[in-house]
Every structure is written in C-alpha cells, then in structure tokens.
Amino acid sequence: MALFKKRKKESVAIPFLISMVITLLVIGIPVFTLYNQKVNKNMGSNGETADSVFMPTEANDTTILFSYTPNDKSLRPSFMILRTSAMSKSLTFIPVSNDLLCGSDKMVNIFKKGGIIELTKAVNKTFDTKIDRYVNFDDNSLSVLCDALGGVNFNIPEGLKGLNAGTQYNDSSFIIAIITNPKYAEDARTVALGNIFADMLGGTTTKITADMLEYAYEKDIDLVETDITALDYENQKKAVEYIFSSTQYVSTYRVPAAKGNAEQGLTLDKDALKQLKADSGLK
C-alpha cells in the first residue's frame, strides 16, 4: 500500500514540474528580453554600447623611450624614442646617438651609470619633452620582439664585421649584429637604428597587425625592464588596434640634427629640435 501511494505522488509531481517550467519560460523570456532592452537603451544613452566605434584623442598619444643593452657589455647600447599618434595613425622613431650630450655628459655614459631611469631624465631634458614610459631590452627580449614582427629587409653597408653587404632579409640575430657592430660609425649606426625599426613596424617585410604586437607584448613583458603596466596596455589597446587596423598608417623615423663630433659629444640644434617636434608630434 505504501508503495502504491509513493508512485501516485510521483505521477502528480512530474506534470506539476513540467507546468512550472513552461510557466517560467513563457513569463521569464519576455521579462528578460524587456530588461535586456532597457539596459542596452540606458547604456546607449550613456555612450557605453559594446559596439561603439573607438575614436582616438590626444590622450592616446604616447611617447616611449626604448633602450637596448647587449649581453656583451663591450658592445654599444642603443637608444630610441617612439612617438605614437592614433589620431594621425602615425609612428615616429627618433634614434638617439650614444654621443648626444645632456649637459656635459654623453647619453651612453648616463645610461651606463644610471640605467634606463637616468637616461629617461636626460632625454626629457635634452629633447624638452615628457617620456611617458620606458622599456629596456636585452638580447633575448629584443630577439622576441624582432622575430614576432617578422624581421626586416635592410641594405647592409660594406665593411661591417661578419656581415655581407647588400640588401637582404634580416631576422633578430642579424638585426642585433647590425646595431651592435663595432665597425659601424655611430652617426651611421644611429640612422640605421631608426630605419630598421620604422621599416619593421611599417610592414615593409611583413604586414603588421595588432595581434602580432599583442603577442610580442605578452612574450616580452616579463623579460624587459619597464614601467609599462597591464593597465597601461589595456588603456591603449584600442588605440593600437585602431592604428594597425588601417593600411594607411605611417611608420617613419627622424634623426635630429646635431652639432659637434663623436669625441667631444653632440648637441641638438634648437631649430632642428623645433622642426623635429613639428614633424613627429613630440611634446
């Protein structure tokens, strides 16, 4: 008798549950739809739609100082400013000579004594600018960056140690061999530094995408010395995507005119610096 009653309860419960599910579906879906429409409407009135088009402003312009410290300390380091503007879809590389003076001291000596932090201060003062962030590479991290971006074609001049002259494709190992070459005169090497990286980011060898840059960032962020944070990257991610989503972006380099010589040091020409700022957007 007890068994019979138990089965009867189950037969009542099952239709009841089915009825409840149907009722929830009939009532719940329209209610959820109306709620969702209301939320989307409110977000739209506040300019918070998920599909809103990104429009860059001057706040997205960034000035980054790059330095490269070879693992072999007998080789020269490299310094370069990168000015990016999402509004104009432009990247401007400004190579900085080892022999450029800040006061009475050369950049290379400032860097060797105080690292990237003191170099940043010196570049700010010499170029009358404000570096937003800095990155210092070593052999490993620079290799990751160059290979992630696909290397570059470059016309290697005659007389460089261990390198064949002529235009050829260069991966990270060749790029490092070029910019650290002891036979490369500093003024010519400085020009080559800007040329190589402007062409590499310009996609002259490999079409550059925002995904490639994100891959390089994720691979390199724990390998480099930098004050760039994950929040910085997230804040500028849409600007990077905006620049590289277009085939019309410009990647170029500007070498600031300077007076003096390698032995005594170089000083920036004031008129040339003014023109450099106008051309690059450097503030």
Sequence and secondary structure as in RCSB ss.txt:
>XXXX:A:sequence
MALFKKRKKESVAIPFLISMVITLLVIGIPVFTLYNQKVNKNMGSNGETADSVFMPTEANDTTILFSYTPNDKSL
RPSFMILRTSAMSKSLTFIPVSNDLLCGSDKMVNIFKKGGIIELTKAVNKTFDTKIDRYVNFDDNSLSVLCDALG
GVNFNIPEGLKGLNAGTQYNDSSFIIAIITNPKYAEDARTVALGNIFADMLGGTTTKITADMLEYAYEKDIDLVE
TDITALDYENQKKAVEYIFSSTQYVSTYRVPAAKGNAEQGLTLDKDALKQLKADSGLK
>XXXX:A:secstr
 HHHHHHHHHHHHHHHHHHHHHHHHHHHHHHHHHHHHHHHHHHHHTT  TT      GGG EEEEEEE  SSTTS
  EEEEEEEETTTTEEEEEEE TTBEETTEEHHHHHHHHHHHHHHHHHHHHHT    EEEEE HHHHHHHHHHTT
 EEEEE TT TT   EEEEE HHHHHHHHT TTS HHHHHHHHHHHHHHHHHTSSS   HHHHHHHHHHHTTTSE
E   HHHHHHHHHHHHHHHT TT EEEE    EEEETTTEEEE HHHHHHHHHHH   
